[in-house]
Amino acid sequence: MTELAKEQQGKAFLILILAGIITFFLPMIPYGNYILWPFVILTTYIHEMGHGLMAMLMGGSFLKLEIFSNASGLAWHSGVGEGIPRALVSAGGLVGPSIAGGLFILCGRSVKGSSRGFLVLSLFLLIGVLIWVRSPFGMISIGAMGVLFLIISRKGTAGLHQFLIQFLGVQMLADTLTRTFGYLFKGSVEVAGQTRHSDTGSIAEQLGGPYWFWGALVFVFCLSIFIVSMKIAYRTKK
């Protein structure tokens, strides 16, 4: 690794640490949770897209996606077989934010990668709104984020791209360790006024075993994604 490459990698790592510190302390300051709220909605979007896209991979149809103001959501799909295919669709939403977060961290190791990653993310949001998102709140919130991110990707500075993409990656990890962590160990949840199987509850229904076992397995998998992405992004090459 050249001295210039080492310097760029070191700068990217410092930006990642800064993003982590801000993510950790924001909930502790007045109105900090309001600042984080759009990123919580983004995590919900990626979670539900994980369900829908996995349903398509399993040979089914992704019908529509709904996101509500309390940060819950639903991905409507059809044509997915019982057993392993349906369990994978349930798991797709659980691991979606972690996979996205790992990719964000990998993009953040270079200025060019950050800018490209931010552009792809904005298009991912806008395409999702055009094709699948159908709840009014989801269309407005995700559509607005998509437009804002697209403007930032075209007009923002490279340093801003690098900070924001790494901030998003860290935020996905923080969500897995906090808000989503509790969800992993619930057998049922209430969404849109109805009690439904949680994702781990659905996996247990399809494959057997307790839902908390599948929750623990998913958590280890998600954490492993971030560890591996960090090692790949910031390992030192001679």
Secondary structure, DSSP 8 states (H G I E B T S, - for coil): --HHHHHHHHHHHHHHHHHHHHHHHGGGSTTHHHHHHHHHHHHHHHHHHHHHHHHHHTT-EEEEEEE-TTS-EEEEEE---TTHHHHHHHHHHHHHHHHHHHHHHHHTTSHHHHHHHHHHHHHHHHHHHHHTB-SHHHHHHHHHHHHHHHHHHHHS-HHHHHHHHHHHHHHHHHHHHTHHHHHHT-SEEEETTEEEE-HHHHHHHHH-S-HHHHHHHHHHHHHHHHHHHHHHHH----
